[in-house]
Amino acid sequence: SIKSGQPAAWENCFQPARSLEDAMRKAGVAHSKSSKDMESHVFLKAKTRDEYLSLVARLIIHFRDIHNKKSQASVSGKSFSCFN
């Protein structure tokens, strides 16, 4: 069970709080909750290991999308500034 208190083998390889922290840092967006708080919330909300992994993955993708949109905007902004 996900909430048994014993780390499963997959938990030793995947560190969701660290992955979230990295995605949040790259996104460069200030948040009222830390990556550890977000991961803990997802852990409490999830009923199964698969649901937990899915929710963490969705959070990481959300922050990566923010990062990608910012990167695209800065590249677009730089190319337009050359013509001013």
N, C-alpha and C positions, 0 to 999 in steps of 0.2 A: 504494500500500500504506500502511496505517496506520503502519507502523514504518519508513518510508523516511527519516525525519528531516526531510522537507520538509513544512511545514504545508499542509494542503489548504484550500480556500476555506472549507469549513464550520468549520474550526478557528479562523479569524479572527473569526467571529461568535460562536461558542459557547466560553465559557471555563469548563470544567467545575470547575476548582479553585475559582474565584470563586463559582460557583453552589452548590457543595457547602459552601463556607465560610459563605455567606449562610444556607443551610438549617440548618447546624449551629448557627450563632449564634442564629437564631430559635428553634430547638428548646431551647436553653439547657441542653444536656446535655454534661457533660465527657467527652472522649474521649481515649484514649491516643495516637491517631494524628491528625495534622493533616489538613486537607482535601487538601493537596498530596500527602501520603503515601497517602491513600485513592485519589486519582485516579491516582497512579503505579502502585499495585497493580492497579487495574482496567485500566490501559493495558497492563501486562505480561501480565495474564491473558487479555485479549480477543484473539481471533484475527482478527476483522474489525472494520471501522469500525462496522457495525450492532450488533455484539455490545458493543463499547465504549460506544456511545451508550446502548444498552439498560441496561447495568450502571450507568452513571453516573446515568441517569434513575431507576433503582430506588433507588439510594442517596439521591438528592434527595427522592424520594417518601417514603422511610422517615423521613427527618428532618422532613419537612413533616407527616407523620402524628403524630409525637411532639409537634410544636408544636401541632397542632390538638387533640390529646387534652389537652394541658396547658391550652390556652385554654378548652376546654369545661369542664374540671374547675374552673378558677378562676372561671368564670362561674357554674357550679352552686354552688360554695362560697360565693360572694358572695350569691347569692339565698337560700341557707339561713341565712346569718348574720343576715339581716334579721329572721328569725323567732325568734331566740334571745333 
